[in-house]
Amino acid sequence: MRCPYCGFEDSKVIDSRDVNEAIRRRRECLECSARFTTYERLQTVALLVIKKDGRREEFGREKVISGVRKACAKRPVSQETIEQMVDDIEEQLRKSGKGEVATSLIGDMVMERLRQLDGIAYIRFASVYRAFADVEEVREEADAYARLRPLRDSTPQLPLFSDFSNEELDIIAGGSGSVGRVKEDPRKAAG
């Protein structure tokens, strides 16, 4: 490994660690004794994306991240969540064994994950990805999302008042026939 400081072509490894999908190596130059860090990753076969017009280009992870980031702007979605989503998509594409994938497949994968993650981000991404022509198409997509969206919390919440009758609610609220009325201060009535 060439030293980034003096250009000498030999160095020794001081420390190695697994970091995510890479190996981090701390190195020391045998000429100038400067220390630097390198990362080794398995080089995979290039994944080509087939564009709508038929052109092919290499899969651009940063391009996907940028699109998702724009859809998630000002939403409660962390950068870490976005990175993990794109990592999962890229991993799934590579595991498919196909050397070429259509942009529509990638877009559909992003939309599915955004649909589960954040409704607003999903609608934003869909409006660009599907190139909606008018507000009615956005409304239709939002309605479809509302019908299909998964419940965020799978634990059922107990009903607040459904087990009480109107009379019981009236008693809880302050006595018979007093719902909506302010009780008079007893000190004022006495004096």
VMD Tcl script that draws the C-alpha trace (Angstrom):
set ca {
  {0.00 0.00 0.00}
  {1.47 3.33 -1.08}
  {1.97 5.90 1.70}
  {-0.26 8.96 1.14}
  {2.37 11.21 2.77}
  {5.72 10.23 1.21}
  {4.63 7.86 -1.59}
  {6.75 4.93 -0.36}
  {5.28 1.65 -1.59}
  {5.49 -0.44 1.55}
  {3.75 -0.28 4.90}
  {2.95 -2.59 7.78}
  {-0.47 -3.30 9.26}
  {-0.73 -2.24 12.90}
  {-4.39 -3.09 13.50}
  {-7.26 -4.74 11.58}
  {-10.98 -4.60 12.41}
  {-14.22 -5.59 10.74}
  {-16.36 -2.54 10.09}
  {-19.78 -3.12 8.50}
  {-19.06 -4.73 5.15}
  {-15.36 -3.82 5.11}
  {-12.07 -4.39 6.90}
  {-10.46 -1.34 8.46}
  {-6.68 -1.50 8.53}
  {-4.45 0.91 10.44}
  {-1.09 1.08 8.66}
  {2.35 2.58 9.27}
  {4.72 3.61 6.47}
  {8.06 1.81 6.64}
  {9.85 4.89 5.26}
  {8.46 7.94 7.09}
  {6.59 6.17 9.96}
  {3.37 8.09 9.19}
  {0.16 6.28 10.11}
  {-2.94 6.07 7.93}
  {-6.14 4.05 7.61}
  {-7.32 1.96 4.68}
  {-10.59 0.11 4.10}
  {-10.90 -3.10 2.13}
  {-14.21 -4.07 0.58}
  {-15.14 -6.98 -1.59}
  {-15.35 -5.72 -5.14}
  {-18.57 -6.84 -6.71}
  {-19.55 -7.01 -10.34}
  {-20.92 -3.70 -11.57}
  {-24.69 -3.47 -11.35}
  {-26.11 -1.72 -14.39}
  {-29.36 0.21 -14.36}
  {-31.49 0.28 -17.50}
  {-32.97 3.76 -17.87}
  {-36.41 4.43 -19.38}
  {-34.84 5.50 -22.68}
  {-32.81 2.26 -22.88}
  {-29.46 3.71 -21.79}
  {-27.46 1.77 -19.24}
  {-25.43 3.26 -16.43}
  {-23.78 1.92 -13.31}
  {-25.95 1.75 -10.19}
  {-25.49 5.01 -8.31}
  {-26.07 4.49 -4.61}
  {-25.65 8.22 -3.96}
  {-28.30 8.96 -6.58}
  {-30.82 6.78 -4.77}
  {-29.86 8.28 -1.40}
  {-30.33 11.78 -2.84}
  {-33.83 10.97 -4.09}
  {-34.87 9.40 -0.80}
  {-33.33 12.28 1.16}
  {-35.39 14.79 -0.84}
  {-38.58 12.81 -0.21}
  {-37.77 12.66 3.53}
  {-36.87 16.35 3.86}
  {-38.27 17.83 7.09}
  {-39.66 14.42 8.08}
  {-38.70 12.44 11.20}
  {-36.46 10.07 9.22}
  {-32.79 9.86 10.19}
  {-29.89 9.79 7.76}
  {-28.97 6.43 9.24}
  {-32.41 5.04 8.34}
  {-32.07 6.32 4.78}
  {-28.59 4.79 4.44}
  {-29.83 1.46 5.80}
  {-32.78 1.49 3.39}
  {-30.52 2.05 0.39}
  {-28.05 -0.58 1.70}
  {-30.91 -3.08 1.87}
  {-32.08 -2.23 -1.65}
  {-28.58 -2.51 -3.08}
  {-27.98 -5.81 -1.28}
  {-31.27 -7.23 -2.54}
  {-30.44 -6.17 -6.12}
  {-26.99 -7.75 -5.95}
  {-28.34 -10.95 -4.41}
  {-30.80 -11.26 -7.28}
  {-27.85 -12.27 -9.46}
  {-28.89 -10.00 -12.30}
  {-26.24 -7.78 -13.83}
  {-28.86 -5.32 -15.12}
  {-32.02 -3.99 -13.48}
  {-34.65 -1.54 -14.68}
  {-35.01 1.81 -12.95}
  {-38.66 0.94 -12.40}
  {-37.66 -1.97 -10.14}
  {-35.46 0.29 -8.02}
  {-38.21 2.92 -7.84}
  {-40.76 0.32 -6.78}
  {-38.41 -0.96 -4.07}
  {-37.89 2.56 -2.73}
  {-41.62 3.28 -2.78}
  {-42.45 0.09 -0.88}
  {-39.96 0.92 1.86}
  {-41.09 4.56 2.09}
  {-44.72 3.43 2.26}
  {-43.87 1.48 5.41}
  {-41.63 4.21 6.81}
  {-43.35 7.57 6.31}
  {-46.53 8.44 4.40}
  {-45.54 11.98 3.45}
  {-42.14 10.86 2.13}
  {-43.91 8.09 0.22}
  {-46.33 10.53 -1.48}
  {-43.49 12.97 -2.27}
  {-41.38 10.23 -3.86}
  {-44.37 8.80 -5.74}
  {-45.29 12.21 -7.16}
  {-41.83 12.54 -8.74}
  {-41.32 8.87 -9.61}
  {-44.72 8.45 -11.23}
  {-44.70 11.99 -12.67}
  {-48.21 12.91 -11.56}
  {-49.86 15.31 -13.98}
  {-52.30 16.94 -11.56}
  {-53.53 17.10 -7.99}
  {-56.19 14.47 -8.63}
  {-53.50 11.84 -9.27}
  {-51.79 12.82 -6.01}
  {-55.13 12.54 -4.19}
  {-55.75 9.08 -5.67}
  {-52.30 7.90 -4.57}
  {-52.83 9.34 -1.07}
  {-56.22 7.59 -0.84}
  {-54.65 4.30 -1.97}
  {-51.92 4.74 0.63}
  {-54.49 5.41 3.36}
  {-56.32 2.18 2.47}
  {-53.16 0.03 2.36}
  {-50.85 1.52 4.98}
  {-49.83 -0.81 7.78}
  {-50.66 0.11 11.33}
  {-47.64 1.76 12.94}
  {-48.26 0.16 16.32}
  {-49.39 -3.43 16.34}
  {-50.44 -3.29 19.99}
  {-54.11 -2.36 20.25}
  {-54.92 0.69 22.30}
  {-57.72 0.41 24.80}
  {-60.75 2.57 24.08}
  {-60.95 5.69 26.19}
  {-64.68 6.01 26.82}
  {-66.44 3.30 24.82}
  {-67.21 1.14 27.87}
  {-69.08 3.92 29.70}
  {-72.69 4.91 29.15}
  {-73.64 8.57 28.72}
  {-74.98 8.61 32.27}
  {-71.71 7.23 33.66}
  {-69.72 9.79 31.67}
  {-71.99 12.53 33.06}
  {-71.29 11.35 36.63}
  {-67.53 11.20 35.96}
  {-67.68 14.73 34.55}
  {-69.13 16.16 37.71}
  {-72.55 14.89 38.53}
  {-75.92 14.42 36.97}
  {-76.66 16.87 34.21}
  {-73.47 18.85 34.73}
  {-71.52 17.95 31.62}
  {-70.27 21.15 30.08}
  {-71.21 23.32 33.09}
  {-68.75 24.97 35.44}
  {-69.41 24.19 39.07}
  {-69.97 27.18 41.28}
  {-67.31 27.90 43.92}
  {-68.80 26.84 47.31}
  {-67.10 29.82 49.05}
  {-69.04 32.28 46.85}
  {-72.36 30.58 47.61}
  {-71.74 30.78 51.39}
  {-70.77 34.40 51.52}
}
mol new
graphics top color blue
foreach p $ca { graphics top sphere $p radius 0.5 }
foreach p [lrange $ca 0 end-1] q [lrange $ca 1 end] { graphics top cylinder $p $q radius 0.2 }
display resetview
